[in-house]
Structures are given as structure tokens and as C-alpha cells.
Amino acid sequence: MTTLILNDRTICSDAEPGTTLLDVIRYHEHLQGTKIGCREGDCGACTVLVGTLRPFGSAQGAQVEYRSMTSCLLALANVHGKHIVTVEGLTDPLEHGADLEKLSPVQQAMVDQGATQCGICTPGFVVSLSGCCLSREAVTPELAVRSIDGNICRCTGYKSIERAAADVAVQLAGKDMKDPVAWSVKNGFVPGYFEEIEKRLREIPVPPIGARDLAPLSGGTDLYVQKHDKMHHAPIRSVFNDEGLKGIRIEVDQCIIGGATVANDLLASQELRARFENLEKHLLLVSSTPIRNMGTLAGNFVNASPIGDLTAFFIALDSSITLRASSGKERKLKLKDLYKGYKDIDKSPEEILTHVRFKLPTEHTRFNFEKVSKRTYLDIASVNSAIRLEMDGNTIREACMSAGGVAPVPKFLANTAAFLAGREATPENVRNAVAVMNDEIAPISDARGTSDYKRLLLRQLLFAHFMELFPERFKLKELV
């Protein structure tokens, strides 16, 4: 039995744990505002807000944190003890015999700007923008537009929706970042029942830990795309909310990240942002806000996609991972050594990836991530690549480079890294590295490009790395 609060009602669902939240909302609870679109997490028509009770400073100071997620990829097992908000939950019910419900400021901004047409996508936009009201961030027009980066279905055009988002940002200028829920209730962005949610979530009992022999499910953002029908009835145990598998901590010169940490937790980490100056730029290339709120580090790694963005990122950091068996026995290995062949990894079904560890960059470290896809955002890479260089003056003392989309596995470019190590960072040496790189990749032709095109892309990404890291010394005309 899964217990959650759906808008203002506490419900206990006996649906199978692998059932998607979207189907529970529409077919069990008959809330039709959450739409079915792509069922792949792309269109954003099924977006909901997921409220989680989190401590801020102390257990007594716990507050509900809201994040947007795509309900078509969200397992019911992952939302036990959560507050789920659909578009119906963003306004008060009919009062005093009124013919129409009063629109929220977000809904009104959409109406004022004419930011709707067929209407299928509109609820998703309203829900995503309402998440801005409840966040602990100062909302700028740019951030408001970013909040709808997972809502790609927009038949009425971009500009009217952007204008509505900008209007919302202006109204949020005075938001109380310490208690955004109370502020949003006071200013009419969400109904008054939101103020009782924290207390009600505390009263929901923690579910028992599933049997260790059941398959662990984390974010599920790829599993539900690839195996949608099977996942509904799969015997699973959720590890998505396991606090022991979450968190980012620094130990001397090492960073340790829990396997169930989601991509947006990396983006929000002040420790990581202080050490990777372009972290925001890099991570915004990874899917969209709702998917980054769901997709976990471990899930990205063990999915073993040859074009996994986070996998390429962390291979270039020479990361190590920890695998734990059901017996409690742990073993460690380099992330680059996890991959044996296409979708074939050095991991038994009973093992889970608990942590990833890497050495923090120093003042001598230069790091970059690049990605080419048909769309800049919310798209799968044709080719991606990351590089870490340890410099001794102008000499590359140590190199570590990865690439996706050019081999059956996420590729650690060992020979290219070895060639660069000990050499000066010069255009000539980088051009010569291309021949070495071409000998250790084996791209295939598919929907994302021909093999020759992918070789060309990776060459250009190698050039892009050095142009980004050494702008004063590398110009494109000197490399091609």
C-alpha cells in the first residue's frame, strides 16, 4: 500500500509499486488535468510537483521542498510519503456559488499573454511555473523560463509563454526565500491547504524496506521509456528515497556522492559549484529540469548507455564507484572499468551502486564538458566528451578524457590521454592527438549520425575543449 497526499487529499493506493504516477492520477483518481503526451519525459504535459519533507537546519525546522517531475516516468513506489500537486491542486475549490474558480497568478499570466492554444500542454506549464513560487531561489525571468525547459510541447509558440514567465518572475520579486510556501499561500499563488502539508506528511509512516532480492529502482527515467509495460508489473523495491544513498560530502581532497543523488542536487551544490566554475553550463545540457530532479547518478552509470552525459563527465574525473551486495559486502572499481560491452557491466543484479568518489580539482586542474545533439537542451547526445587536465605551467602533466557515442560503451580515451600527458598544450600537439583518438574509437552509423560524422564531431569537441580551457592560446583557425 502506497500512501501519499494528492493535492489536498491523503490517499492509500493498492496499485502495484511499478505503476506510473500518471496512470494513478488519471485512471485511479480521475484527475484529467495531468495530460498524457509522449510517455517518454519529453513533452512535459504530465508534469506534477512533488513535495518532500526535508530538514533545513534542524529536524524541527523541516519544510516541504517542491520539485517538478514528469509523472509518466515516476513510479508509484517513489512517491510514498510525498505531496503530489497536479494543476487541479493549484487553486481553491469553488466557493460562494461562483461560476468559475479564481485563477492563480500563474494561470492568469498565461491567460493575459494568450499563452495557450490546444490546451494539452498548458497544465504542465502552469505546474512548472508554480514550482518557481515554491522554490527557495530568487526568481529572475531567465530562471522562470528555465523552469519550463521540460515543457517542450508548446503549440502556441515560445514568446507568449516566455512573456507569461517573465510576468510571473516580476510578481515573485518579493518572495520570502526562507518560507516560500507560506508566502505563496499569503499571495494567492497556491491554496491555503499547503500550510498543513508539512504536518500531514510527518504523520505518514515510513514504508518497510523491500526484500533485498527485489530489483532496485531509482529514478527510472530510462527504464520507463525502454520497458514501460514491463515496469508496471515488475517486482521492485524503491531506493530513490534512501537517504543513505544520497548526499554530497567533501573529505580532505576527495568528493563522495551518493548513488541516489539526482542531477539537480549536483547543480545546487555550492561545494561543487565553487570547484567547477562552469558546472551550471555543463549540467544544463543534461536533459531538463524535471528529469534532472528524477535521474540519479547511479542510474545513469548502470544504465550503461554509450552516450550517458553524467557517465562521460565522471569518467573524465577518474572516478571510482562502490558496489554493495545484498550481503553487505562492498567492492570498489574505477567507473571506466564498469563497462565490458554494450549494456554489459561488471555488476551482479543484486549489487547496487552506493557511492562515487573522485579527487577534487586544484588550481592546476582544467576541466570541460561538451555535447552535440540535435537540440541544445532536452536531447540525447550524438557525441559528448569531457576532459580533465593537470597542468604544470604550459605542460600537461596528466590527462583524462572520455567520449560518448563513439563506441559500444562510454569510452575512456586512454591512448589519447597518454599521448597528451607530458606534452605542451599547443595546437600542433592537439592536432596530432586526433590521429591517436581516431584509432581508439569505433562509432557506428545510426539515427544520430554516420560514423564519419561522429568522428568529425569528436575531433571538433577535442578542439572545443582546448579552446575553452586555453582561450588565450587556442583559436579554431590554428587547429583546423
TITORZA-915307 format. One record per residue (C-alpha): x, y, z; residue number from 1. Coordinates in Angstrom, 1 decimal, m for minus. Example, Ala and Ser with C-alpha at 12.3 -4.5 7.8 and 13.67 -1.06 7.14 Angstrom:
! residues 2
SITE     c1     c2     c3  nr
SITE   12.3   m4.5    7.8   1
SITE   13.7   m1.1    7.1   2
This chain:
! residues 480
SITE     c1     c2     c3  nr
SITE    0.0    0.0    0.0   1
SITE    1.4    3.4   m1.0   2
SITE    0.3    6.5    1.0   3
SITE    0.6   10.0   m0.4   4
SITE   m1.1   13.3   m0.4   5
SITE   m2.6   14.1   m3.8   6
SITE   m3.4   17.8   m3.8   7
SITE   m5.5   18.2   m0.6   8
SITE   m6.4   14.5   m0.1   9
SITE   m4.5   11.7    1.6  10
SITE   m4.8    8.6   m0.5  11
SITE   m3.8    5.0    0.0  12
SITE   m3.2    3.2   m3.3  13
SITE   m3.2   m0.5   m3.7  14
SITE   m1.8   m0.2   m7.2  15
SITE    1.4   m2.1   m8.0  16
SITE    4.5   m0.2   m6.9  17
SITE    5.8   m0.1  m10.5  18
SITE    2.6    1.7  m11.8  19
SITE    3.4    5.2  m13.1  20
SITE    2.1    8.1  m11.1  21
SITE    0.5    9.4  m14.3  22
SITE   m1.8    6.4  m14.5  23
SITE   m2.7    6.6  m10.8  24
SITE   m3.6   10.3  m11.2  25
SITE   m5.7    9.8  m14.4  26
SITE   m7.2    6.4  m14.2  27
SITE   m7.5    5.7  m10.4  28
SITE   m8.1    9.2   m9.1  29
SITE   m9.7   10.6  m12.3  30
SITE   m7.9   13.9  m12.4  31
SITE   m7.8   14.7  m16.1  32
SITE   m5.7   17.9  m15.9  33
SITE   m2.5   15.9  m16.0  34
SITE   m2.2   15.0  m19.7  35
SITE   m0.7   12.0  m21.5  36
SITE    1.7   13.1  m24.2  37
SITE    4.9   11.3  m25.1  38
SITE    5.2    8.9  m22.1  39
SITE    9.0    9.5  m22.5  40
SITE    9.5   12.5  m20.3  41
SITE   10.0   14.9  m23.2  42
SITE    6.8   16.9  m23.8  43
SITE    6.1   18.0  m20.2  44
SITE    2.3   17.6  m20.5  45
SITE    2.2   15.3  m17.4  46
SITE    4.3   17.4  m15.1  47
SITE    3.5   17.4  m11.4  48
SITE    5.1   19.0   m8.4  49
SITE    6.5   16.5   m5.8  50
SITE    6.8   17.8   m2.3  51
SITE    9.3   16.1    0.1  52
SITE    9.7   16.8    3.7  53
SITE   13.4   17.9    4.2  54
SITE   15.3   19.3    7.2  55
SITE   16.5   22.8    6.9  56
SITE   18.9   23.5    9.7  57
SITE   17.3   21.0   12.1  58
SITE   14.6   18.4   12.2  59
SITE   12.3   20.9   13.9  60
SITE   12.9   23.3   11.1  61
SITE   11.9   20.8    8.4  62
SITE   10.0   22.2    5.5  63
SITE    8.4   20.8    2.3  64
SITE   10.6   21.1   m0.8  65
SITE    8.8   21.1   m4.1  66
SITE   10.3   19.9   m7.4  67
SITE    8.8   19.4  m10.8  68
SITE    8.8   15.8  m12.2  69
SITE    7.3   14.0  m15.2  70
SITE    4.6   11.7  m13.8  71
SITE    4.8    9.4  m16.9  72
SITE    8.2    8.1  m15.7  73
SITE    7.6    8.3  m11.9  74
SITE    7.0    5.0  m10.2  75
SITE    4.2    5.0   m7.5  76
SITE    6.8    3.4   m5.1  77
SITE    8.9    6.5   m5.4  78
SITE    6.2    8.9   m4.1  79
SITE    5.2    7.2   m0.8  80
SITE    5.0   10.0    1.8  81
SITE    5.1   12.8   m0.7  82
SITE    2.8   15.6   m1.6  83
SITE    1.8   15.4   m5.3  84
SITE    0.4   18.6   m6.8  85
SITE   m1.5   18.5  m10.1  86
SITE   m3.0   21.5  m11.9  87
SITE   m6.2   20.9  m10.0  88
SITE   m4.5   21.4   m6.7  89
SITE   m3.2   24.9   m7.5  90
SITE   m6.5   26.7   m7.0  91
SITE   m9.1   26.7   m4.3  92
SITE  m12.3   24.8   m5.0  93
SITE  m15.5   26.7   m5.9  94
SITE  m16.6   29.0   m3.2  95
SITE  m19.7   31.1   m2.6  96
SITE  m21.5   29.8   m5.7  97
SITE  m19.0   31.3   m8.1  98
SITE  m19.3   30.1  m11.7  99
SITE  m15.6   29.8  m12.1 100
SITE  m12.7   29.1   m9.8 101
SITE  m10.4   32.1   m9.3 102
SITE   m7.2   31.7  m11.4 103
SITE   m3.9   31.6   m9.7 104
SITE   m1.4   34.4  m10.7 105
SITE    0.5   31.9  m12.8 106
SITE   m2.7   30.8  m14.7 107
SITE   m3.7   34.5  m15.0 108
SITE   m0.3   35.3  m16.6 109
SITE   m0.8   32.6  m19.1 110
SITE   m4.3   33.9  m20.0 111
SITE   m3.1   37.6  m20.1 112
SITE   m0.4   36.7  m22.6 113
SITE   m2.5   34.4  m24.7 114
SITE   m0.1   31.6  m23.9 115
SITE   m2.4   28.7  m24.7 116
SITE   m3.8   27.1  m27.8 117
SITE   m5.0   23.5  m28.0 118
SITE   m4.6   23.3  m24.2 119
SITE   m2.9   19.9  m23.9 120
SITE    0.4   21.3  m22.8 121
SITE   m0.9   24.2  m20.7 122
SITE   m1.4   22.4  m17.4 123
SITE    2.2   21.3  m17.5 124
SITE    3.5   24.9  m18.0 125
SITE    1.3   26.1  m15.1 126
SITE    2.6   23.4  m12.8 127
SITE    6.2   24.0  m13.7 128
SITE    5.9   27.8  m13.3 129
SITE    4.1   27.3  m10.0 130
SITE    7.2   25.4   m8.8 131
SITE    9.1   28.7   m9.1 132
SITE    6.8   30.2   m6.5 133
SITE    7.6   27.4   m4.0 134
SITE   11.3   27.3   m4.6 135
SITE   14.0   28.8   m2.4 136
SITE   15.6   30.6   m5.2 137
SITE   15.3   34.3   m6.2 138
SITE   13.3   34.0   m9.5 139
SITE   14.5   36.0  m12.4 140
SITE   12.9   36.0  m15.9 141
SITE   15.7   33.8  m17.0 142
SITE   15.1   31.3  m14.2 143
SITE   11.4   31.3  m14.8 144
SITE   11.9   30.4  m18.4 145
SITE   14.4   27.7  m17.3 146
SITE   11.7   26.2  m15.1 147
SITE    9.7   25.3  m18.2 148
SITE   12.6   23.7  m20.0 149
SITE   11.0   20.3  m19.6 150
SITE    7.7   21.5  m21.3 151
SITE    8.7   21.2  m24.9 152
SITE    5.1   20.8  m26.2 153
SITE    4.2   24.5  m27.0 154
SITE    2.0   24.7  m30.0 155
SITE    1.1   28.3  m29.3 156
SITE    4.7   29.5  m29.7 157
SITE    7.5   30.4  m27.5 158
SITE    7.3   34.1  m27.0 159
SITE    3.8   34.3  m25.4 160
SITE    4.8   31.7  m22.9 161
SITE    8.1   33.5  m22.2 162
SITE    6.2   36.7  m21.6 163
SITE    4.0   34.9  m19.1 164
SITE    7.0   33.5  m17.3 165
SITE    8.5   37.0  m17.2 166
SITE    5.3   38.3  m15.7 167
SITE    5.4   35.6  m13.0 168
SITE    9.0   36.5  m12.2 169
SITE    8.1   40.1  m11.6 170
SITE    5.3   39.1   m9.2 171
SITE    7.8   36.9   m7.3 172
SITE   10.3   39.7   m6.7 173
SITE    9.3   40.0   m3.1 174
SITE    9.2   36.2   m2.4 175
SITE   10.3   35.1    1.1 176
SITE   13.0   32.5    0.2 177
SITE   13.1   31.3    3.8 178
SITE    9.4   30.2    3.8 179
SITE    8.2   30.3    0.2 180
SITE    5.2   28.1    0.9 181
SITE    3.7   30.5    3.5 182
SITE    4.5   33.4    1.2 183
SITE    2.9   31.7   m1.8 184
SITE   m0.3   31.0    0.2 185
SITE   m0.5   34.5    1.5 186
SITE   m0.1   35.9   m2.0 187
SITE   m2.5   33.6   m3.7 188
SITE   m0.1   31.5   m5.7 189
SITE   m1.2   28.3   m4.0 190
SITE   m4.3   27.4   m1.9 191
SITE   m4.3   27.6    1.9 192
SITE   m4.2   23.8    2.4 193
SITE   m0.5   23.9    1.5 194
SITE    0.3   25.2    5.0 195
SITE   m1.0   21.9    6.5 196
SITE    1.1   19.7    4.3 197
SITE    4.2   19.6    6.4 198
SITE    2.3   18.3    9.4 199
SITE    0.3   15.8    7.4 200
SITE    3.5   14.4    5.7 201
SITE    5.0   13.8    9.2 202
SITE    2.1   11.6   10.0 203
SITE    2.6    9.2    7.1 204
SITE    4.6    6.2    8.3 205
SITE    7.8    5.2    6.6 206
SITE    7.3    2.2    4.3 207
SITE    9.1   m1.1    5.2 208
SITE   12.3   m1.8    3.2 209
SITE   11.5   m4.0    0.3 210
SITE   13.0   m7.5    0.1 211
SITE   16.7   m7.4   m0.9 212
SITE   16.1   m9.9   m3.7 213
SITE   13.8   m7.5   m5.5 214
SITE   15.2   m5.4   m8.3 215
SITE   16.2   m1.9   m7.0 216
SITE   14.5    1.0   m8.7 217
SITE   16.0    4.5   m8.5 218
SITE   14.7    7.4  m10.8 219
SITE   13.6    5.1  m13.6 220
SITE   13.9    7.8  m16.2 221
SITE   15.2    5.4  m18.8 222
SITE   13.7    2.2  m17.7 223
SITE   10.2    3.5  m18.1 224
SITE   11.0    4.7  m21.6 225
SITE   12.5    1.4  m22.7 226
SITE   10.3   m1.1  m20.7 227
SITE    7.2    0.9  m19.9 228
SITE    4.7   m2.1  m19.9 229
SITE    7.1   m4.4  m18.0 230
SITE    7.8   m1.9  m15.3 231
SITE    4.2   m1.7  m14.2 232
SITE    4.2   m5.3  m13.0 233
SITE    7.9   m5.7  m12.2 234
SITE    8.8   m6.8   m8.6 235
SITE   10.8   m3.8   m7.5 236
SITE   12.0   m2.1   m4.3 237
SITE   12.5    1.7   m4.4 238
SITE   15.9    3.1   m3.4 239
SITE   15.0    6.6   m4.8 240
SITE   14.3    8.0   m1.4 241
SITE   17.0    6.1    0.5 242
SITE   18.8    8.9    2.4 243
SITE   21.8    6.6    3.0 244
SITE   22.4    6.7   m0.8 245
SITE   22.1   10.5   m1.1 246
SITE   24.2   13.5   m0.4 247
SITE   27.4   15.2   m1.4 248
SITE   30.3   15.4    1.1 249
SITE   33.9   16.6    1.0 250
SITE   36.6   14.6    2.7 251
SITE   40.0   16.4    2.5 252
SITE   40.7   16.3   m1.2 253
SITE   38.0   13.8   m2.2 254
SITE   34.3   14.3   m3.1 255
SITE   31.9   11.5   m2.3 256
SITE   28.4   11.5   m3.8 257
SITE   25.6    9.1   m3.0 258
SITE   24.4    7.0   m5.9 259
SITE   20.7    8.1   m5.4 260
SITE   21.8   11.8   m5.7 261
SITE   19.9   13.4   m8.6 262
SITE   21.5   15.6  m11.2 263
SITE   19.9   18.8   m9.9 264
SITE   21.4   18.1   m6.5 265
SITE   24.8   18.4   m8.2 266
SITE   23.7   21.6   m9.8 267
SITE   22.5   23.0   m6.4 268
SITE   25.7   22.0   m4.6 269
SITE   27.7   25.1   m3.5 270
SITE   30.7   22.9   m2.8 271
SITE   30.7   21.6   m6.4 272
SITE   30.0   25.0   m8.0 273
SITE   32.9   26.5   m6.1 274
SITE   35.2   23.9   m7.6 275
SITE   33.7   23.6  m11.1 276
SITE   33.2   27.2  m12.3 277
SITE   31.2   26.0  m15.4 278
SITE   29.1   23.4  m13.6 279
SITE   25.8   25.2  m14.4 280
SITE   26.7   25.5  m18.0 281
SITE   27.6   21.8  m18.2 282
SITE   24.7   20.3  m16.3 283
SITE   22.1   22.4  m18.0 284
SITE   23.0   20.3  m21.1 285
SITE   21.8   17.2  m19.3 286
SITE   18.1   16.7  m20.1 287
SITE   15.6   19.1  m18.5 288
SITE   14.6   20.3  m15.0 289
SITE   12.0   17.6  m14.3 290
SITE   14.3   14.8  m15.5 291
SITE   17.3   16.2  m13.5 292
SITE   15.0   16.1  m10.5 293
SITE   14.5   12.4  m11.0 294
SITE   17.5   10.9  m12.8 295
SITE   20.1    9.6  m10.3 296
SITE   23.9    9.3  m10.6 297
SITE   23.9    5.5  m10.1 298
SITE   21.0    5.1  m12.6 299
SITE   22.9    7.0  m15.3 300
SITE   26.0    4.8  m14.7 301
SITE   24.5    1.4  m14.5 302
SITE   22.1    2.1  m17.4 303
SITE   25.4    1.8  m19.4 304
SITE   24.2    4.0  m22.3 305
SITE   27.2    4.7  m24.6 306
SITE   26.0    8.4  m24.6 307
SITE   25.3    9.0  m20.9 308
SITE   26.2   12.6  m20.2 309
SITE   26.9   12.1  m16.5 310
SITE   28.9    9.0  m17.2 311
SITE   31.2   10.8  m19.6 312
SITE   31.5   13.7  m17.0 313
SITE   32.6   11.4  m14.2 314
SITE   34.9    9.1  m16.2 315
SITE   36.9   12.2  m17.1 316
SITE   37.3   12.8  m13.4 317
SITE   38.8    9.4  m13.0 318
SITE   36.0    8.5  m10.6 319
SITE   35.8    5.3   m8.5 320
SITE   32.5    3.6   m7.6 321
SITE   31.4    1.4   m4.7 322
SITE   29.1   m1.5   m5.3 323
SITE   27.3   m3.2   m2.4 324
SITE   25.9   m6.7   m2.5 325
SITE   22.7   m7.8   m0.6 326
SITE   25.1   m9.5    1.9 327
SITE   26.6   m6.1    2.7 328
SITE   29.9   m6.9    1.1 329
SITE   31.3   m4.0   m0.8 330
SITE   33.8   m3.7   m3.6 331
SITE   35.3   m0.7   m5.4 332
SITE   36.4   m0.2   m9.0 333
SITE   37.1    2.6  m11.4 334
SITE   34.0    3.8  m13.2 335
SITE   35.7    3.4  m16.6 336
SITE   36.2   m0.3  m15.8 337
SITE   32.5   m0.9  m15.1 338
SITE   31.7   m1.3  m18.8 339
SITE   32.6   m4.6  m20.5 340
SITE   30.5   m4.3  m23.7 341
SITE   27.3   m2.8  m25.0 342
SITE   24.9   m2.7  m22.0 343
SITE   27.2   m5.2  m20.3 344
SITE   28.6   m4.1  m16.9 345
SITE   30.8   m5.6  m14.2 346
SITE   28.0   m5.7  m11.7 347
SITE   25.7   m8.5  m10.5 348
SITE   21.9   m8.0  m10.4 349
SITE   21.9   m8.0   m6.6 350
SITE   24.5   m5.2   m6.3 351
SITE   23.7   m1.5   m6.0 352
SITE   26.0    1.4   m6.7 353
SITE   26.2    3.2   m3.4 354
SITE   28.8    6.0   m3.9 355
SITE   31.0    7.6   m6.5 356
SITE   34.3    9.2   m5.4 357
SITE   36.7   11.5   m7.2 358
SITE   39.7   13.7   m6.4 359
SITE   38.7   17.4   m6.2 360
SITE   40.2   19.8   m8.8 361
SITE   43.0   22.0   m7.7 362
SITE   44.3   25.3   m9.1 363
SITE   46.3   23.2  m11.6 364
SITE   43.3   21.4  m12.9 365
SITE   41.4   22.3  m16.0 366
SITE   38.1   20.5  m16.7 367
SITE   35.5   20.8  m19.5 368
SITE   32.4   19.0  m20.8 369
SITE   31.0   19.3  m24.3 370
SITE   27.9   17.8  m26.0 371
SITE   26.5   17.9  m29.5 372
SITE   22.8   17.0  m30.1 373
SITE   20.1   17.9  m32.5 374
SITE   18.6   20.2  m29.8 375
SITE   20.8   22.1  m27.4 376
SITE   18.6   21.1  m24.4 377
SITE   16.4   18.1  m23.6 378
SITE   18.0   15.8  m26.1 379
SITE   20.2   12.8  m26.3 380
SITE   23.8   13.4  m27.4 381
SITE   25.1   12.5  m30.8 382
SITE   28.6   12.7  m29.3 383
SITE   29.7   14.0  m25.9 384
SITE   33.0   14.4  m24.3 385
SITE   34.8   15.5  m21.1 386
SITE   38.4   16.2  m20.3 387
SITE   40.5   16.8  m17.2 388
SITE   44.0   18.2  m17.5 389
SITE   46.5   18.6  m14.7 390
SITE   48.9   21.3  m15.7 391
SITE   52.5   22.1  m14.8 392
SITE   52.9   25.5  m16.4 393
SITE   52.1   25.0  m20.1 394
SITE   52.8   21.3  m19.9 395
SITE   50.1   18.7  m19.5 396
SITE   51.3   16.7  m16.6 397
SITE   48.3   14.3  m16.6 398
SITE   45.3   13.9  m18.9 399
SITE   42.0   12.1  m18.6 400
SITE   39.4   12.2  m21.5 401
SITE   36.1   10.4  m22.1 402
SITE   33.7   10.3  m25.1 403
SITE   30.2    9.0  m25.7 404
SITE   28.6    8.0  m28.9 405
SITE   31.8    6.6  m30.5 406
SITE   32.0    3.1  m29.1 407
SITE   29.7    0.4  m27.7 408
SITE   30.4    1.7  m24.2 409
SITE   31.1    5.1  m22.5 410
SITE   34.7    5.4  m23.7 411
SITE   37.7    6.3  m21.7 412
SITE   40.2    7.5  m24.3 413
SITE   43.3    6.0  m22.6 414
SITE   45.6    6.3  m25.6 415
SITE   44.7    9.9  m26.3 416
SITE   45.2   10.8  m22.7 417
SITE   48.6    9.1  m22.7 418
SITE   49.6   10.9  m25.8 419
SITE   48.8   14.3  m24.3 420
SITE   50.5   13.6  m21.0 421
SITE   54.0   15.2  m20.8 422
SITE   53.4   17.4  m23.8 423
SITE   52.8   21.1  m24.0 424
SITE   49.3   22.4  m24.7 425
SITE   49.9   23.6  m28.2 426
SITE   47.7   23.5  m31.4 427
SITE   50.2   21.1  m33.1 428
SITE   50.0   18.6  m30.2 429
SITE   46.3   18.7  m30.2 430
SITE   46.1   18.2  m33.9 431
SITE   48.4   15.2  m33.6 432
SITE   46.2   13.8  m30.8 433
SITE   43.3   13.5  m33.3 434
SITE   45.1   10.6  m35.1 435
SITE   45.6    8.8  m31.9 436
SITE   42.0    9.4  m30.9 437
SITE   40.6    8.1  m34.2 438
SITE   42.5    4.8  m33.7 439
SITE   40.7    4.0  m30.4 440
SITE   37.1    4.8  m31.3 441
SITE   34.6    2.8  m33.3 442
SITE   31.5    4.8  m34.0 443
SITE   28.6    3.3  m35.9 444
SITE   26.1    5.0  m38.2 445
SITE   22.6    5.4  m36.6 446
SITE   19.8    7.9  m36.2 447
SITE   22.1   10.4  m34.6 448
SITE   24.6   10.5  m37.4 449
SITE   27.0    8.5  m39.6 450
SITE   30.2    7.0  m38.2 451
SITE   32.3    9.6  m40.2 452
SITE   30.1   12.4  m38.8 453
SITE   30.7   11.2  m35.3 454
SITE   34.4   11.1  m35.8 455
SITE   34.3   14.7  m37.1 456
SITE   32.2   15.7  m34.1 457
SITE   34.6   14.2  m31.6 458
SITE   37.5   15.9  m33.3 459
SITE   35.7   19.2  m33.0 460
SITE   34.9   18.6  m29.4 461
SITE   38.6   17.9  m28.7 462
SITE   39.3   21.3  m30.3 463
SITE   36.5   22.9  m28.3 464
SITE   38.0   21.6  m25.0 465
SITE   41.3   23.3  m25.6 466
SITE   39.6   26.5  m27.0 467
SITE   37.5   26.7  m23.8 468
SITE   40.3   25.8  m21.4 469
SITE   43.1   27.9  m23.1 470
SITE   41.2   30.7  m24.9 471
SITE   44.4   32.9  m25.0 472
SITE   46.4   30.2  m26.8 473
SITE   43.9   28.3  m29.0 474
SITE   41.9   29.6  m31.9 475
SITE   39.9   27.5  m34.3 476
SITE   41.8   28.6  m37.3 477
SITE   45.0   27.3  m35.7 478
SITE   43.5   23.9  m35.1 479
SITE   41.8   23.0  m38.4 480
